[in-house]
Structure formats: C-alpha cells, structure tokens
Amino acid sequence: MDIVKSTVLRVFLLAGAVAAVFSAQAVAQGGPVEFRMVAAEGNPSGCRNLDASMSRVHSVTVTGDKAALKSSGGINDTLKQTQPGIYKTTFALSGARLEIVANTTASPKTLEAVEPKIGCRWTAVAP
C-alpha cells in the first residue's frame, strides 16, 4: 500500500510541476512588459534627435513566435523570434534605421535599440 501512495503522490507532484511550467509560459506570453530606454553614455550628438522618442515607455507583448512593440513615442512594430525568447526587428524612425532586440529569457528582461550607421544605442531592463 505504501508503494501505491508513494506513486500517487509522485504523479500529483509531477502534474503540479508541469502545470506550473505551463502557467509561467502563459504569463510570460500574456501581458506586456514595460521598459524605459536610456541612451548609452557617449552616444554621438547625432543621436539626440531620437532621444525623445526612445526615452518614452516601450511595451513588449509576446504572442507565440512574435512580439508587439509599442510606445507613445511613435514606435509600433512586430518583432520576430530569432531564438527562443529573443525577438528582433529593424525599422526607420526620423530617418534613422534602428535594430531592436527584446530578450525575454534574460533576468531581468532587456530591450535594446541600436542605430549602427551613426553608433547610437539605447538600452532598458524590465523593472
């Protein structure tokens, strides 16, 4: 009888662990993660015209293999998953080409924007 109880207990514990994993994944994909971007020290002066848009709150909402990026600074785009938990996109803002990377597997989650031609960079971590 002890073997049966032990086996049943293990099954319930395993089922609980599996449910917890799926619940965590659902939460990670469900709600938006908010970031406030900060300009890198030493950004060239040509980057300053983007600071107003980049310094606003950005939200990233993961849905499957894509993530929606939105900000009140005029940035609205869809990022595509390139690796598990890594989402990327490239878009133009005020004549600059920005490469955006959201890392939802990092702890804390991160968001980075780079303008490679001039050398501008903004980064953020989720609170």
N, C-alpha and C positions, 0 to 999 in steps of 0.2 A: 504493500500500500504506500510506503514511503517513496518508492520509485515513481509511482503514478503521480503523487502530489508534487514531487520534485520536477517531473517532466511538465506537468500542467503549469507550474509556477514559471518555469523557463519559457514556455510558449507565451504566457501572458507578458513576461518581461520583454521578450523579443518583439512581440506585437506592439507593445508600448514604445519601444525604441524606434521601430520602423515608422509608427505614426508620428513621433516627434520629429524625425528627419523630414518627412513629407510636409508637416506643418511648417517647419522652418523654411523649407524651399518655397512654400506658398506665400509666406510672409515676405520673403526676400523678393519675390516677383510681383507682389501685390501693390504695395504702397510706394509713393515717391520717396526718394532720398534727396534731401536738400543739401546744397553746397554753396558756400560763398567764396568765389575765386579771389585770389590775391596775386598781384603782379610780382614777378620774380625781381629780386634786387638786381640792379644792373641792366634792366630792360633798356634797350635803346630808346632814345627820345621819340622816335617814330612810332612807338607802341602806345604812347599816351592817348592818342585819339581813340583807342579801343577800350581804355580803362573803364569808362562809364558803363559801357555795355557788359564788359567782362566782370565787373565788381558786383553786379547785382546777384540776387539769389538765383541759382540754377537748380532745377529739379530733374532727376533721372528716374524714370519708371520703367522697370524691366518687365517685358511680356514675351515669354518664350525666348526666341533667339534674336530679339530686337529690344531696343530701349529707346524711349522717347525722351528727348532733351528739350526742356522749355525754360525760358527766362523772361522776365519783364523787360530785359534789355534788347529784345528782338531776336533772340536765338531760339529757334524752333526747328528741330531736325530729328531724324530717326537714325540711331546708331545701330550698326550691325555687329553681331557677335563674331569675333575672330578667334577666340579661345574661350573655354568655359569661364564665364564671369567677366570677360574683357570685351568691351563694346567700343567701336570706333566709327568715326565719320570725318569727312572733310567738307567744309563749306566756306562761303565767302561772306565777310562782314566788313562793310565800309571799304571795299577794295582789297582787303587782306584775305589770304587763304589760311584758314585755321584747321589744324588737325586736332580733333578732340578724342580723348581716351577716357572712358569710365572703367574703373576696376572695382567690381562689386565683390571680388573674392578677398581683397586686402582688408585688413582690420587695423584702423578704420577704412571704410570705402574711400576711394580717391577719384578725383576728376582733374584732368589736365588739358590745357589748350596750348598749342604751340603754333607759332607762325614762323616756319623755317627760313623764309627768304630774308626777313629782317632780323630774326632772332628773338622774337617776343615769346614770353612764356607766362602762363598763369596757372596756379595750382590751387587745389582745395581738398580738404578732408571732411568727411561727414561728421557731424557732432556726435 
